[in-house]
Structure formats: C-alpha cells, structure tokens
Amino acid sequence: MTLRRFAVGFFVVLLAGGVSAEPFTLSAPEEMEESGFLRHVLSRFSLKTGQAVEIVDDGADAVIGTDGVPVFREGDMVWHFAGEGAGPERLGDYLTSDIGKRTIESFPPGGDALYSADVTVEEVVVTAPVEGDAVAGADLSLELCGRCHVVGEVNRMKSIGSTPSFAALRALSDWQARFETFYVLAPHGAFTQVEDVTPPFDPERPSPIAPVELTLEELEAITAFVAGIAAADLGKPVQSR
C-alpha cells in the first residue's frame, strides 16, 4: 500500500463513518488529488452510499482519465470515468446524478467552481476547401437554379417563394454539404442529372419538369460562388414549449 493510497483511502473511510461496502481502488491525475477535489467528491460519495474508495497510482478498479464515460469538465479538458464492478458502477452513477453534479460544481466550497458537470461537446462541422470558378458559378446558379431559388438581387422577384434563397442556405452550418449533394436531396433527384454520377431517368418516370443537367465541375463552380455570398440573418432559433 503506497502512502498515497493509505492517506486518501483512510481519510475517506474516517469521514464516511458507516462505510460497509468493500473498498475499491481508483486512479486519477495526481494534481486532481492534490487540489482536494477528489477528497471533496469521494467523501460525499462515501457518506451517501456507504462505499469506501482508495486512491492508487495504477492497477486500479476504476480510472478517471481520457477513456470511458464523460463525467466532468476542467476548463477545456473533459475527464472520463471507466471501471467495472459494483463499487465503480456506483461511483459512475453518482458522478452523473443530479447530486453528484452539484457536488462537482461546488468545489471549492465558497469559491468559483473549478469543475463543471456540463460535458456537452459542441459539434464542429468540418468542410473541405471550396474550389471552383466562382464567376462561372454565378452564371450557372442563375441559369440552373434561378427558376426556383433566389440566387441574388438579379432574380429576387422571379423565384418560387416557398424555396429558400441561396443566402438563407448559406447561413446553415452544413451549407457546403447541402450544395455538393443537392442532387440526392428531395425534390432535386426527380429532375437533376449530374454527368457520370446520377443514373439516367427511368423511361417510365421521366423528369416532371425540364431537367437540370450539369457536370461535377459546374457543381464545384456553383459551390464556389455560394461560398462568397453573404449569409442571411435568420435570427434566433424558434423556441417552443
């Protein structure tokens, strides 16, 4: 038994008083222990559950590290919990419970919280660099898409009102993916042909309107044009109850 294991484990057992469950071992970053955060959390966990925990350097039943279930955040770092067995599962449930989250965020007592129970990771949409002839794309957009969509001021009054404008589509986080794959998105597939990409129309189900026909190079040009236009201000998302 290392000094580290004895000191923390003994401290937790003393605080818990009525601890009856067989202790399990836990390893965590040493600076997390030295800050007093682990004592803060584990002592309250033991008092609530009757489960003792001993801190060890390695070979532990449970680990706070980079793998497992995300349980709390320290700045930009999200710490995870992993472990097997009744004791570790009990601690994992505690850390993700409402009382566990409040315990995490109440450290240090009376000061600014150093840890957050909010482990939500913002989704980042990664897009490929936009290549293509934007000048040609402006003409192609008007020619191929302008009968339905507002491409810009040039056809502001000549589109279908129920279809989104290019500026509105440009404001979406996944706008590039939408344009690059528009031909598979409804309703475009019924009347669009991309050379060497889409299969010919079924003779028994021809295009309901004059088909849109283009090449991948022309599609890249349209996407390059859209990349350079100003995104519309769509306002805040609609809130509903």
Salt bridges, closest charged atoms under 4 A:
GLU33 OE1 - ARG4 NE 2.26
GLU54 OE1 - ARG5 NE 2.74
ASP57 OD1 - ARG4 NH1 2.51
GLU153 OE1 - ARG156 NE 3.23
ASP174 OD1 - ARG178 NE 2.94
